[in-house]
Amino acid sequence: MTAPAGTAEEVRAAVATYLSGGAVPNLAIVLRSPPFDEGEIDWNSLLPAGALVMCFGVVFLEHESDEDISLDGAGGRRVCTYNVTLELFFQDISGDAIAAQGRLDNIITGVKQRLRTDPRLGTGTADPPTDIIQAAVAKLEVERGRPERYGEGDTFGAWTGIKFTVDSYEYAT
């Protein structure tokens, strides 16, 4: 089912689809909403054998606002701005904290580059067309969590929030 144009669902779907499917190396999947349990993710189908990194993203909409851009006040269009946070959940089993941090840095850089590549999140040629105007143009920032070593093992984990805005048209009545 396709999300209705100009809605929060469309924005979440566009972000998740655009950043999934191998678009960013070592980012296995981006989900539109959080899984109930990480165990629900079929890692065996997403990661190659011998992978040292497990990373997935979840799209959260933190805030939205509307601005009427019609000229006569009797209807027309609104620009809806969504504040998006892509939360990355990262684990590295290499046992090398410096290499793990480098791999996480590469994922973050890859997401930022991917967002800058196509401000319409790959929806510019969609049929039917979407109403996404631009993403990560007005705002793109990163909030980095501190890496942690899990237990006494060789697994390092970290949380990262990549925050950006998505502007979308919505029809006003």
C-alpha positions as CSV (number, residue, x, y, z in Angstrom):
1,M,0.0,0.0,0.0
2,T,1.3,3.4,-1.0
3,A,1.3,6.1,1.7
4,P,-0.9,9.1,0.9
5,A,0.9,12.1,-0.6
6,G,2.1,14.8,1.8
7,T,1.7,12.8,5.0
8,A,3.9,11.7,7.8
9,E,3.6,8.1,6.5
10,E,4.9,9.2,3.1
11,V,7.9,10.9,4.7
12,R,8.8,7.9,6.8
13,A,8.4,5.5,3.9
14,A,10.5,7.7,1.6
15,V,13.4,8.0,4.1
16,A,13.4,4.3,4.9
17,T,13.2,3.2,1.2
18,Y,15.9,5.7,0.1
19,L,18.4,4.7,2.7
20,S,17.8,0.9,2.6
21,G,18.8,-1.8,0.2
22,G,22.5,-1.4,0.3
23,A,22.4,2.4,-0.4
24,V,24.8,2.9,2.5
25,P,27.5,0.3,3.1
26,N,27.1,-1.6,6.5
27,L,23.6,-0.1,7.1
28,A,21.6,-3.3,6.8
29,I,18.1,-1.9,6.9
30,V,16.1,1.3,7.7
31,L,12.7,0.7,9.3
32,R,9.8,3.1,9.1
33,S,8.9,2.3,12.8
34,P,10.7,0.6,15.6
35,P,10.5,-3.2,15.8
36,F,9.0,-4.6,18.9
37,D,12.1,-6.6,19.5
38,E,15.5,-6.5,17.6
39,G,15.0,-10.3,17.4
40,E,12.3,-9.7,14.8
41,I,14.9,-8.6,12.3
42,D,16.1,-11.4,10.0
43,W,19.8,-10.7,10.3
44,N,20.8,-13.9,8.4
45,S,19.1,-12.5,5.2
46,L,20.5,-9.0,5.7
47,L,24.2,-9.6,6.6
48,P,26.8,-11.5,4.6
49,A,28.5,-14.4,6.3
50,G,31.4,-13.2,8.5
51,A,30.1,-9.7,8.8
52,L,31.7,-7.7,11.7
53,V,29.1,-5.0,11.7
54,M,25.4,-5.0,12.4
55,C,23.7,-1.7,12.0
56,F,20.0,-0.8,11.4
57,G,18.2,2.5,11.4
58,V,14.7,3.6,12.5
59,V,12.9,6.7,11.2
60,F,11.3,8.9,13.9
61,L,9.3,12.1,13.2
62,E,10.0,14.4,16.1
63,H,8.0,17.4,15.1
64,E,6.0,18.8,12.2
65,S,4.8,22.2,11.2
66,D,2.6,23.7,8.4
67,E,2.8,26.9,6.5
68,D,0.0,28.0,4.2
69,I,1.4,29.2,0.9
70,S,-1.9,29.9,-0.9
71,L,-2.3,33.4,-2.2
72,D,-6.0,34.0,-1.6
73,G,-6.5,32.2,1.7
74,A,-9.2,30.1,0.2
75,G,-7.3,26.9,-0.1
76,G,-4.3,25.7,-2.1
77,R,-1.1,24.3,-0.7
78,R,0.8,24.1,2.5
79,V,4.4,23.3,3.1
80,C,4.7,20.8,5.9
81,T,8.1,20.6,7.5
82,Y,9.0,17.3,9.3
83,N,11.9,17.1,11.8
84,V,13.2,13.6,11.2
85,T,15.7,11.7,13.3
86,L,17.2,8.6,11.8
87,E,18.4,6.6,14.8
88,L,21.2,4.2,14.0
89,F,21.8,1.2,16.3
90,F,25.3,-0.1,15.7
91,Q,27.3,-3.1,16.9
92,D,30.7,-4.3,15.9
93,I,32.2,-7.6,16.9
94,S,35.8,-7.1,15.7
95,G,37.2,-6.5,19.2
96,D,39.0,-3.4,17.9
97,A,37.4,-0.3,19.3
98,I,39.3,2.1,16.9
99,A,38.2,0.1,13.8
100,A,34.7,-0.1,15.2
101,Q,34.5,3.7,15.5
102,G,35.9,4.1,12.0
103,R,33.2,1.8,10.6
104,L,30.5,3.8,12.5
105,D,32.0,7.0,11.2
106,N,31.8,5.6,7.6
107,I,28.1,4.7,8.0
108,I,27.3,8.2,9.3
109,T,29.2,9.8,6.4
110,G,27.5,7.5,4.0
111,V,24.0,8.5,5.2
112,K,24.9,12.2,5.0
113,Q,26.3,11.8,1.5
114,R,23.3,9.8,0.4
115,L,20.9,12.4,1.8
116,R,22.8,15.2,0.0
117,T,22.8,13.3,-3.3
118,D,19.1,13.6,-4.0
119,P,17.1,16.1,-1.9
120,R,13.8,14.5,-3.1
121,L,14.9,11.1,-1.5
122,G,14.6,9.3,-4.9
123,T,11.0,10.3,-5.3
124,G,11.5,12.8,-8.2
125,T,10.4,10.3,-10.9
126,A,7.8,8.4,-8.8
127,D,4.6,7.5,-10.4
128,P,2.3,8.7,-9.0
129,P,4.5,11.6,-8.0
130,T,5.1,12.3,-4.3
131,D,4.9,15.7,-2.7
132,I,8.4,15.7,-1.1
133,I,10.1,19.0,-1.9
134,Q,13.5,18.5,-0.2
135,A,15.2,16.7,2.6
136,A,18.4,17.5,4.6
137,V,18.7,20.9,2.9
138,A,17.7,23.3,5.7
139,K,19.1,21.1,8.5
140,L,21.4,18.1,8.8
141,E,23.2,17.4,12.0
142,V,24.5,14.3,13.9
143,E,24.1,13.5,17.6
144,R,26.7,10.8,18.5
145,G,26.3,8.5,21.4
146,R,29.3,7.2,23.2
147,P,30.5,3.8,22.1
148,E,30.2,1.1,24.8
149,R,31.8,-2.3,25.2
150,Y,29.2,-4.9,26.0
151,G,30.1,-7.1,28.9
152,E,33.6,-8.6,28.8
153,G,33.4,-9.5,25.1
154,D,34.6,-8.1,21.9
155,T,31.3,-6.3,21.0
156,F,31.2,-2.6,20.8
157,G,27.9,-0.7,20.3
158,A,26.8,2.8,19.8
159,W,23.6,4.9,19.2
160,T,23.6,7.8,16.7
161,G,20.9,10.2,15.8
162,I,21.1,11.8,12.3
163,K,18.7,14.8,12.4
164,F,17.3,16.5,9.3
165,T,14.2,18.2,8.0
166,V,11.9,17.0,5.1
167,D,9.7,19.6,3.4
168,S,6.6,18.3,1.7
169,Y,3.6,19.8,0.0
170,E,0.2,19.1,1.4
171,Y,-3.0,20.3,-0.1
172,A,-5.0,22.7,2.1
173,T,-8.8,23.0,2.0
